[in-house]
């Protein structure tokens, strides 16, 4: 598993940067980094950020 930040705000920044620069969507990012999409979305929902497919980022 790829090491990702544990702090939710750092995680948000990290994931949005990866989505912007390297991945076409959240499914591809999770697959390539071996992340559990549901757990990732739940963690970011905890700080009221949700994935927007059109923008390809958490907003």
C-alpha positions in Angstrom: 0.0 0.0 0.0 1.2 3.5 -0.9 1.9 5.7 2.2 -0.6 8.6 2.3 -0.9 11.4 4.9 -3.0 10.5 7.9 -4.0 14.1 8.7 -7.3 14.7 6.8 -6.3 18.2 5.5 -2.9 17.0 4.3 -4.7 14.0 2.8 -7.1 16.3 0.9 -4.2 18.3 -0.5 -2.3 15.2 -1.5 -5.2 13.4 -3.1 -6.4 16.5 -5.1 -2.8 17.0 -6.3 -2.5 13.4 -7.5 -5.9 13.6 -9.2 -5.0 16.9 -10.9 -1.6 15.8 -12.1 -1.7 12.0 -12.6 -5.1 10.3 -12.6 -8.2 10.6 -14.8 -10.5 9.8 -11.9 -10.7 8.5 -8.3 -11.1 4.9 -9.4 -7.8 5.0 -11.3 -6.0 6.7 -8.4 -7.3 4.2 -5.8 -6.4 1.3 -8.1 -2.9 2.5 -8.8 -2.1 3.5 -5.2 -3.9 0.4 -3.7 -6.3 2.5 -1.7 -9.7 1.6 -0.5 -12.0 4.1 -2.1 -14.8 3.8 0.5 -12.4 4.5 3.4 -10.8 7.4 1.6 -14.1 9.0 0.8 -15.3 8.4 4.4 -12.2 10.1 5.8 -12.6 13.1 3.6 -16.3 13.3 4.2 -15.4 13.7 7.9 -14.0 17.1 7.0 -17.0 17.7 4.6 -15.2 17.2 1.3 -16.8 15.0 -1.3 -15.5 13.7 -4.7 -16.8 15.6 -7.7 -16.5 13.5 -10.8 -16.8 16.4 -13.2 -14.1 18.4 -11.5 -12.1 15.3 -10.6 -11.3 16.5 -7.2 -12.7 16.7 -3.7 -14.6 19.8 -3.0 
